[in-house]
């Protein structure tokens, strides 16, 4: 009988709210670390892809010799790949900030979203898209800009994290 009482007390103490929150924090930290490692792998892959694309365009396709082709296709593709790298860096920064402070920094999330929408606008193909898609992008930019302004004001006044 004393064994069952001790086991019951141990079970009750290990399932307390504090113990549960500590375990949950460890899981969050572990997941964040796995995500950061995965994001580094994605970042390396995107940089390698960018280098391979630039090498192919410069050496094999010589698209720089044809200015019209360069400005309509190659340059837009290069900008898209560069912005992919920046977006991956910003996502890694979000994860790193979370690991440091255990708080999602809303300003970083909004800036990352603005960069992603800017990338979409830069690579936007007007020949294959409708005006409605462009209006949706404009609405997204407007909403994210207002969100960024609100977050910045809150952070400056000291009420944000």
N, C-alpha and C positions, 0 to 999 in steps of 0.2 A: 504493500500500500504506500509506503513512503516513496518508492520509486515513481509511482504514478503521480503523486503529489508534486514531486520535484520536476517531473516531465511536464506536468500541466503548468507549473510556475514558469519554467523555461519557455514553453510555448507562448504563454501570455506576455512575457517580457520581450520576446523576440518579435512579436507581432504588434508591438506598440506603434503609435503614430510616428514617434521619433525614429525608431529602427526602420520603419517602412520608408520614411522620407530619405534617410541616409542611403538605403539600398537603391531607391529610385534615382537619387543624385548620381550614384556610381554608374547606374545603367545609362543615364543621360550623358555622362562624361565619356563612357566607353563608346557609345554610338557616335558622339561628336568626333572622337579620335578616329574611328573607322571612316567617317565621312571625310575628314580632312585628308587622310591617306588616299582615299578614292579620288578626291578632288585634285590632289597633286598628280595622280596618274592621268587624270583627264587633262590637266594643264600641260603636262609633258607631251601627251598625245596631240593636243591642239597645236602646240609650238612646233612639233615635228611636222605635222601636216602643213602648217604655214611655210616652213622652210622648204619642204618638198615641192609645194605649189610654186613658190617663188623661183626655185631652181629650175623647174620644168619650164616656166614661162620665160625666164631669162635665157637659158641655154638652148632648149629644144624648140619652143614655139616662136621665139623671137617676136612676141606680141608688141614689144616696144617699137618695132619698126613700122607698125601700122597704127597710127595715133587713134583712128576711129575705133578700131577693135580694142585698143588699150583702154580708152576712156569709157567705152560702153560695157565692156565685160570684165577685163582683167582687173582694173582698178577697183571696181565695185566688189569683186570677189576678194581682193586683197584687204580692202577695208572691212568686209564682213569677217574675214579670218582674224584680223587684228582685234576687232571688237569682241570676237569669241574669246580671245585670250584675256582681254580686260574683264569681261564678264566672269570668266572662271577665276581670275584673281580676286575680284570683288566677292564672289561666293566663298572663296577660301578665307578671305578677310572676315566675312560674316561668321564663319565657323570658328576661326581663331578668336574673334572677339567674344563669342559665346563661351569658349573654353576658359578665357581669362576671367570674365565677369559673371558667367552663368545667367546672362540676360541677353535677349535678342535686341540688337540695336536697330531700332526702326529706321533711323536715318540712313544707315548702310543698306538696308533692304530696299528703301525707296530709291536710293541712288543706283543700286544694281538694276532695279526695274526700269529706271529711266534709261540706263545704258542699253538694256536689252531692247527697249522700244526704239531708241535712236538707231540701233543696228538694223532693226526691221525697216525703219524708214529709209536708211541709206541703201539697203539692198532691195528696196521695194521695186517690183517690176510693174510699171504702169501698163504695159501691154497685156499682161496676164491677169491683172487684178481689177476689181470694180471700184467705183467711187465710194461705195459703202464701206469697203475695207479701209480706204484712206480716211474716211470720216471716223471709223472706229479707232484707228491709230491716233488721230487728232484728239479724240475724247480721252484716250488713255494718257496721252501726253499732258493734257489739261488736268486730269484728275491726279496724276502723279506729281505734277508741278505744285498744285494746291496742297497736296499731302506733304510734300517736301517743305513748303513754306510754313505750314502749320507745325511740323516737327521741329524745324529750325527755330521758330519763335518760342516754342515750348522749351527747347534746350537752352536758349539764351536767357529765358526768364528763370531758369533753374528748376522747373517742374519736371523736366524730362530726365531720362537716365543717361 
